[in-house]
């Protein structure tokens, strides 16, 4: 998403600073496809609003002034890290 605004020396209250996305999460092992897992991933990205386990996605509200995360590693089991991909839809 791209938002353009006239430059001002301070952030204005009128500029949208939060954006809601559905985020598809790929790479979560089947045994960890639970609401708490997706809520935890959503909370790491922003504020979790909803979880859709059938489509492996979570709805989050993110800060428009922060960079979006597209991939990361997650420790689901003690010491076993899995690469997950994040697709904003």
C-alpha positions as a Python dict, from the first residue, in 0.01 Angstrom:
ca = {
    (1, 'X'): (0, 0, 0),
    (2, 'X'): (121, 349, -80),
    (3, 'X'): (-7, 662, 91),
    (4, 'X'): (98, 1007, -24),
    (5, 'X'): (61, 1323, 178),
    (6, 'X'): (199, 1674, 162),
    (7, 'X'): (513, 1694, 375),
    (8, 'X'): (472, 1865, 709),
    (9, 'X'): (733, 1898, 982),
    (10, 'X'): (503, 1710, 1222),
    (11, 'X'): (266, 1417, 1180),
    (12, 'X'): (-90, 1534, 1146),
    (13, 'X'): (-373, 1361, 1330),
    (14, 'X'): (-564, 1344, 999),
    (15, 'X'): (-308, 1118, 830),
    (16, 'X'): (-405, 751, 863),
    (17, 'X'): (-140, 595, 1084),
    (18, 'X'): (-302, 251, 1116),
    (19, 'X'): (-392, 19, 829),
    (20, 'X'): (-584, -309, 855),
    (21, 'X'): (-462, -605, 647),
    (22, 'X'): (-545, -970, 611),
    (23, 'X'): (-209, -1145, 629),
    (24, 'X'): (-157, -1491, 482),
    (25, 'X'): (101, -1687, 679),
    (26, 'X'): (285, -1962, 490),
    (27, 'X'): (520, -2219, 640),
    (28, 'X'): (349, -2290, 972),
    (29, 'X'): (375, -2664, 1046),
    (30, 'X'): (36, -2839, 1054),
    (31, 'X'): (59, -2927, 1423),
    (32, 'X'): (98, -2557, 1509),
    (33, 'X'): (-191, -2423, 1299),
    (34, 'X'): (-388, -2302, 1600),
    (35, 'X'): (-550, -1973, 1694),
    (36, 'X'): (-289, -1893, 1963),
    (37, 'X'): (-7, -1944, 1709),
    (38, 'X'): (-166, -1711, 1455),
    (39, 'X'): (-255, -1457, 1725),
    (40, 'X'): (108, -1457, 1836),
    (41, 'X'): (229, -1402, 1479),
    (42, 'X'): (-32, -1129, 1431),
    (43, 'X'): (70, -957, 1754),
    (44, 'X'): (431, -955, 1634),
    (45, 'X'): (318, -770, 1319),
    (46, 'X'): (76, -530, 1486),
    (47, 'X'): (-256, -570, 1667),
    (48, 'X'): (-447, -892, 1594),
    (49, 'X'): (-813, -843, 1502),
    (50, 'X'): (-921, -1184, 1375),
    (51, 'X'): (-786, -1530, 1287),
    (52, 'X'): (-896, -1744, 990),
    (53, 'X'): (-740, -2089, 1033),
    (54, 'X'): (-913, -2233, 724),
    (55, 'X'): (-712, -1996, 503),
    (56, 'X'): (-400, -1968, 725),
    (57, 'X'): (-441, -1597, 771),
    (58, 'X'): (-472, -1336, 1042),
    (59, 'X'): (-621, -988, 1029),
    (60, 'X'): (-393, -726, 1181),
    (61, 'X'): (-381, -352, 1227),
    (62, 'X'): (-32, -225, 1149),
    (63, 'X'): (139, 108, 1206),
    (64, 'X'): (166, 282, 868),
    (65, 'X'): (495, 441, 972),
    (66, 'X'): (670, 105, 1029),
    (67, 'X'): (819, -129, 768),
    (68, 'X'): (617, -436, 678),
    (69, 'X'): (766, -778, 759),
    (70, 'X'): (751, -1028, 471),
    (71, 'X'): (947, -1320, 613),
    (72, 'X'): (1084, -1431, 946),
    (73, 'X'): (1182, -1738, 1143),
    (74, 'X'): (972, -1867, 1429),
    (75, 'X'): (1068, -2106, 1710),
    (76, 'X'): (762, -2333, 1738),
    (77, 'X'): (942, -2605, 1934),
    (78, 'X'): (1231, -2553, 2169),
    (79, 'X'): (1524, -2499, 1934),
    (80, 'X'): (1353, -2582, 1602),
    (81, 'X'): (1317, -2275, 1382),
    (82, 'X'): (1084, -2258, 1083),
    (83, 'X'): (1091, -1998, 807),
    (84, 'X'): (751, -1840, 749),
    (85, 'X'): (643, -1610, 468),
    (86, 'X'): (394, -1331, 518),
    (87, 'X'): (170, -1207, 236),
    (88, 'X'): (-38, -893, 289),
    (89, 'X'): (-375, -917, 111),
}
